[in-house]
Amino acid sequence: MNSACCPDKNQDCCARDQLQSCCDYEHEDAPIPWRRLTVAGILAVFSEIFELAQAWRVSPFGDDWLTWKIGEIAVIEYLPIILAIVAILLGGLTTYKKGWVAVKNLNLNINALMSIAVTGALIIGQYPEAAMVMILFNLAEAIEAKSLERAKSAIKRLFDLTPEKATVQDLDGAWTEMDIRQITVGRRVRVKPGERVACDGIITQGQSTINQAPITGESIPIEKTVGDQVYAGTINEAGSFEFRVTAEATRSTLARIIHAVENAQSTRAPIQRFVDRFAKYYIPIVLMIALLVAIIPPLFMNGVWTKSVYMALVILVIGCPCALVISTPISIVSGMASAARHGILIKGGTYLEQGRSFDWLALDKTGTITHGKPHLTDIVELSDLGKDKVVAIASSIAARSNHPISKAIANHAKENDIPLFDIADFAEIPGQGARGVIDGKTWRLGNHRMIEDLKQCSAELEEAIVTLEKQGKSVVALIDERGAQSLFAVADTLKESSIDAIKELKALGVKTIMLTGDNEHTAKVIAEQAGVDRFKSNLLPEDKLVIIERLEKTGKVGMVGDGINDAPALAKADISFSMAAAGTDIAIETANVALMDDNLTKIPRFIRLSKATYTILLQNIALALGVKIIFFALTFMGQATMWMAVFADMGTSLVVVANGLRAMRK
C-alpha cells in the first residue's frame, strides 16, 4: 500500500482524495492488460503446437508446413522460438524488466526468479515452456490483483457514499451548494430526503430516519431528531433536517476510517511479518539449490548439462513463493472488509489476528455496559439555600462537563427552565468531578471520593449516600467551603446488548471484569445485572491502568471504554475497543478497534472473525508450502516439468486467493 501520500492524519485532503491515493495497492498502479495476456497466451500455445509438429513430423495445417522454407531455412524450425519470444515480450516484458532490475540490485524477489527461469529455458531451447511459464505467471498475478480488488472494494464502496457537495447556509442566510472540502466546523448544512449526509454533525432542526448501515453496520434505519449525531456517508431516507457541522471532511468518522485503512497494512499481523521474513531468506535458498542442481550432476556425477539445467529451472518455477506471499494479505484484507461491513473498524492486521486469543476483557461501565444517558432521580437538600438555587449552581458546573452524570443534572435544569450562572476557572478533576467559581465563590460537584478527599464526609452524609447507592444510583454532591450542600442521585440503565455480549464472551472462554469510578453499591447492582465475572469500583484513571497491568500478567487483555478516563487503560491493553458512536475523540484515537454503533455484541463477532481469519491464514500457508514440498520431491525424482510446476504454482495461488476471500463471508 502506498503510504507516502498520507504523512499524517491532519493533512489537508478530503476523504475521497485520501481514498484514491492512500488505499492503492502496489499492483494496481496500472490496469491489468487482459488483451495482451490473451494474445500472448495464444502465441505461446501455437509455439508449443509447432514445436510438437517439428518433433512428431505431423502438422495440423497440412504437410506443406513441414517442408515450407524461406531460402535454405526451414520455417517450422524457427516458428516456435519466434512465437515464444513475441509472447514473452507481449505478455511478460514488465515482469522481465522488474526481474532484471531486482537481479542487478541483488534484490532476489519473485520477478527475479521468473526472469531467471524464463531466460534459462530460452537458453537450453525450451521455447514454448519459457513462454507459457511467463504468461501463466502474469495471468496468476492478474487474477490475484483482481481478487484483492474485490476484497478492498467492500471498504471502497463505503467511501463512495460521501457526496462531493452539500447545501450550506451562507453568512447572509442564503442556502448554496458548496464543495465538502470547503465546509468548516460550525456551518449549517441542510439535507433533503434521499440525500447523503456530507459531514459529521449535530441536528439543529427537523427530524428524519437515517440509514447508518455504511458506518455502524446497523440494518435498521435510526430515527434522528434535534440534538442527535449524524455521520458523513449515511443516507437520509425520509424527512428533511439541518445540522451543525462538528468535524471537517478530513476529520469526519469516514476520514478516520480511511486513515485507519491506510495504516492497517503498515500495522502488519505477526504471521504476515513471519511470511515476509520467510520469503526474504527463502528465495535466495531456492536460487542456491537450483544452482547446485544445475552444476553438480554434470561436473561430478557425469550428468547431462541440459537435463540438469532444466531440472534447476523447474525448481525455480515451483519455488516461486507467489501463493505463500499472497496468502496473508488477501486473508487479512478480506477479514477487515468483513468487519467494516458490520460496523467494526480494525486499525491493523495485527489486531485482527491477535483478537482470537485474549483471556480477559475489561469494560468501563457508563456508556459501555450502560446506555450512558442517566437521568436525575433524587435531589436531597442539605442546607437552606433552596432547591432551585442548588440545582442552578450544580447545573452551571455540570453543563461544562461531558460526563454522563453531569449531563443528567444539566438536562434537568434545561427541562425545568432553571437559569444558569456564569462559571469562572472551570476545571475537571479526573475520577472525582469538577469545580468552578460563581460570583467569587468556589463550588465543587463531585462523587464520594471527592467528599472524602475534602474531609467533608460526616456519618449522616455517609448514611444518606449509601441509602441512595444501594438502590443502584450514582450520587454526587454540591460542595462549598462549609461542606456538602446538596446530593444529586442519578440512575443509568443497562443495555440489553451488554447482557447478550457478556454471555457470548463467556461461551468463547473470555473472562470479563467491569471497571468503574462509580460507588461499590451501584457497581455491584450493574455487575450482577450484566453478568460480568468481576468488578472494581471507585477507580481513578490510573487505578484502571494498574488493573490492566495486573491482568496482563495472567494473559492477553482487552479493554473497552468511551471516555477520557479510559484512555490510559485503553493504551495499555493488548487490544482496546472504543465506543465510537458516543465516545470521545481521544478514546477513539487511542483504541485499536472502534465499534461504530456502541454495541458490545460486536466484540464476540470480532473474536469469531479473528479466529476464522487465523484459521484461513494457517490453511493458506500450509497449502502453499505443502504443494511446493510435493513438487520439489517430484522434481528430484525426475517426474516434474516446467508445465507442471507453473500450473501447480498458479493453481495453488488461485486456491489460496479463493480461500482467503472466504473471510469476507464470516
Buried (B, 14 or more C-beta within 10 A) or exposed (E): BBEEBBEEBEEEBBBBBBBBBBBBBEBBEEEBBEEBBBBBBEBBBBBBBBBBBBEEEEBEEEEEBBEBEEEEEBBBEBBBBBBBBBBBBBBBBBBBEBBBBBBEEEEBBBBBBBBBBBBBBBEBEBBBBBBBBBBBBBBBBBBBBBBBBBBBEBBBEBBEBBBEBBBBBEEEEEEEEBEBBEBEEEBBBBBEEEBBBBBBBEBEEBBBBBBBBBBBBBEEBBEBEEEBBBBBBBBBBEBBBBBBBBBBBBBBBBBBBBBBBBBBBEBBBEBBEEBEEBBEEBBEEBBEBBBEBBBEBBEEEEBEEEBBBBBBBBBBBBBBBBBBBBBBBBBBBBBBBBBBBBBBBBBBBBBBBBBBBBBBBBBBBBBBBBBBBBBBBBBBBBBEBEEEBBBBBBBBBBBBBEBBBBBBBBBBBEEEEBEBBEBEEBEBBBBBBBBBBBEEEEBBBBBBBBBEEBEBBEEEBEEBBBBBBBBBBBBBBBBBEEBBBBBBBBBBBBBEBBBBBBBBBBEBEBBBBBBBBBBBBBBBBBBEBBBBBBBBBBBBBEBBBBBBEEBBEEEBBBBBBBBBBBBBBBBBBBBBBBBBBBBBEBBBBBBBBBBBBBBBBBBBBBBBBBBBBBBBBEBBBEBBBEBBEEBBEBBBEEEBBBBBBBBBBBBBBBBBBEBBBBBBEB
